[in-house]
Amino acid sequence: MINKGIILAGGMGTRMSPLTKAVNKQLLPIYDKPLIYYPLSILMLAKIKNILIIVNKGQLNQFKKLIPNGKNLGINISYAEQSKPRGLPDAFIVGEKFIEKSNVALILGDNFFYGQNLTTKLQSCSKLSKGAKVLLHTVSKPELYGVAKVNSRNKILKIKEKPKKFISNYAITGLYFFDNKVIKFSKQLKPSARKEIEIVDLLNKYKKNNNLYADFIGRGGAWLDTGSIDDFYKTASFVAAIENRQGLKIACLEEIAYLNKWITKKHIHNAIKFYGNCDYSKYLKKIASK
């Protein structure tokens, strides 16, 4: 079982400069909520209650104003600072004390997931006891992504970063589930030409041991990377369209915590006071009145 999760919310956000010169990208709004709420909601939907958020040096207080320690959501949130981006697997080295002897999930702070059966899928992935599992999604331009070739038993046979020749149209998303060997494997990685340790090299260590599996976001699901201005606003438009049509919020943290029975209506009333007079609070009032 996986009961610990890491959100990698560091990085320079250079593709979104000058917006990201003063504010961390994960604190910018995707429609009516800060971006960080979306990856955090994914870990909460997976029933993961112990969460480490890795942020850039000097940005800790910005995050703590918004999400102090998770007690308001019935979870435990801690923080670690990263002096500079050293590649995704560095999350497991920075987070070694947090992980201890547990298995762990990693989600990138700028990834957005949505889908009808997503909660069931996430809870199934978090039952991982051995090896590693990645979430894949079909894309129309696989040459822009890291892609995986998979056999009929969902075992990953091959991984290729931005392949020039077609090997599959399954892109590797920014959500991963690992056993405890991830710390040891991450420490063994050598930096690539861009002076970072690479997630593909880490996944290949599991593949070499015949222990790398895939799960899929189905046809009705969505995976969006908010790394560029264009993608950022496309994601915001997507959220706005869904929420306004359905009258339900995506990534309402208090609602997820309440449905998981981690908090009571009293916590929701406290959240309404914290947020003040806004649409998010009006939505929370509806939940509290049921």
N, C-alpha and C positions, 0 to 999 in steps of 0.2 A: 504493500500500500504506500501511496505517496501522501504525506501530510505536511510537506514543506514546499514552498514555491518561491521563486526569485523573479522579480521584475527588473529587467535591465533598462534603467531610465537615465543613463548617462549619455555620452556622445555629444558632439559639438553641434549637430543639427545644421551643418553648413549649407545644405541644399535649401534651407528655409531662411537663410540670412537675408536681410538684417533683423527679421522678427526674433531670431533666436540669440541675438547678441546680449540681450538683457534678461530674457526669460527662457527657462528650459522648455524645449518643444512639448514635453509631456504635460506641461501646465497650460498650454494654449487650448482654446476651446474647439471641441468637435461638436458643433451645434450648441447644445445648452449645458455641456459638462466638460471639465478638463479631460484631455486625452488620457491621462493616467487612470481615470475611472474605468475605462474600457478593458485594458488588460487585467486590472484588479478584479473586475467583475467576473472575468473568465476563470481565474483561480478560485474565486468564491463559489462559482457554479460547479466547479470540480470538487467542492467540499474541502478545499485546502484552507486551513485556518491559521497556519504559521507562515508569514510572508516577509521576505527581505526585499527592500527596494534599494537598488544600487544607483546612486546619483553622483553627479560631478561635484568635485570639491568646491565648497563655497555656496552650494545651492540647497543645502539641507534644510535651512529654515523656511525657504519657500514651500517646500513639500510638507513640512511639519505644521504649517499654518492650516493646511488643507486636510491632511490625514495625520494626526499626531501619533497615535499608537494602536489604532484599530479597536480599542475598547468600546467605542461607540457603535461598532459593527459586530461585536462579539468575537473578534479575531485578534491575533497578535501581529503587529507590524513593527519591524525594526528596520534600521537604515544602515547602509555602509557607503562610504565615499570612495570614489575612484579618482585618482589624480589625473589620469588620461585614459582614453579608450585603448585597450590592448587586445581587442578581439572578444567575441562572445564567450568562449570557454573561460576567459579570465573571471567571469561571474562566479565560477565554482571554486576558484582559488581565493578570490576576495571573500566569498561566502562560506569558506571551509568550516569556520567555528559555528556558523549558523546551521549548516547541514548536519554536522557531526556524523552519526552513523546511519542517517536516514537516506531514503531515496528522495529525489527532488524533481520538481517541474521548473522549466524556465520559459518565460514569455518575454518577448521583446516589447518594450514600452510603447512602440509606435505601431503595433499591429492591431488590427480590428477584425473580430470574428463575429459572424452572425449566422444563425441557422435554426430551423425548426427542431431538429433532434440533437442540437449541439450539447445541451445539458447532459443527456444520456451518454453521449459519446465521451464527453469530458470525464464523467464519473467512471466510465469503463476504463479509460486511459489511466486514471489515477489509481487503478487497482494493480498497476505494474509492480511486479516483485523482482524481476530479473531482466537485464539487458536495457535496451533503449527503444523508445517509440517516438516517431515524428508524425505530425499531422500534415497531410498532403492535400493540395487543391488543384483541380484542373485549370489550366491557363491556355489562352490562345497563342501566346508568344513565349514558348518555353526557353527560347534562346536568351531571354532577359533574366532568367532565374537560375537558382540551383535546383536541379531536377533529379528525380529518383526513378529507377526502373525497378518494378516490383513483380514478384511471382504470384501464383494463384493463392498462396498461403499468406500473402501480405508481407513476405520477407523481402527486404530491400537487397537487390542484387548489385546495383551500381548507382553511384552518385556522381553527377557532373555539374560543375559550376558554369553557367551560361554556355551550354553546348552549341558548337557550330553545326554539328550533325544531330539530327533528331534521335533521341533515345527514348523519350516519353514526354507526355504533356502534363505530368504531375509535378507541380512546384512544391518545394519544401517551404512550409510556412514558418513563422517565428514562434512556434509552440512545440516544446520538446519535453519528454518524460525520460528520466534516467535513473538507473540504480546507483548505489553508492560508489561504484568504481569510477564514476565520472570525475571525482576529485583527483584520483591517481592518474587517470588518462590525461586530464587537462594539464597536469604538471609535466607530463612527458612530451607535450607538443612543442615543436620548434616554430619560431616566428616565420611567416611567409615573406615574400618579396615586399609586401606593404608593411612589414614590421609588426604584424599582429598574429596572434594564434587564431586559427580558423576553425569554425564549427564543422566544416566538411571533413577536416582531418580528424576531429574528435569522433564524428559519426562513423568514419572509416575504421576507427579502432574497434568499435562495436560490430561493424560489418565483418571485419576480419575474424572475429570470434563467433560469427553466425548468430549474432544476438541483436540485430537491428530490424525493427518492424515498423510498419506504416499503418496509419488509420486515415480515413478520408472524410473531408467535408463534402457532403453530398451535393447533388445538383442544385438544390434549393438554397444552399448555404452561400455565404460570402466571406471572402478573406481579402482585406485591403491593407496595403502598406501605406502609412501616411507620411512617408519620408520626404516627399516633394510638395511644393505649394499646390500643384494641380491635384495630386492624390489626396492631400489634406482636405481640400474643399469638396472634392467628389465624395469623400467619406462623410463630411458634414451634411451634404445634400441628401445622401442616402439615409442617414439617421433621421433628418428632418422629415423626409417623405414617409418613412415607416411609422415614426412616432405620431405624426399628424393624422395619418390614415387610421391607425389602430387605436390611438388614445392610450397606448402603453409605452412606457419608457424602456429604452435599451440601456443597460448598465446603471440602473438605479440601485446603488449599493445597499441602501437601507431596506429596500424591498426584497432583495436577494437574501440578506441576513435575516429578515423577518420570516420569509418563507422557509428558510433553513432552520427556523426556531432558535436562532442564535441570539436574537434580541426581542424585546417586548415593545408594546405600543408606547411605553414611556420613553424608550430610546428614540422612537420616531418623533415624538413631540419635542424632545431635546434637539433633534436634527432640524426641525422646522424653525426653532429659535435660532440655531446656529446659522442657517442659510438666509433667514430673513424673508422679506416679502418678495417672492419670485415664483415663476412657474413651477420650478422643481419642488418648492415647498407646498404649492397647491396640490401637486401630484401626491406628495407624502400625506397631506391631509386626507385625501381620498382613501389611501391605504389604511390610515389610522381609524377612519370612520367605519370600516367594514366589520 
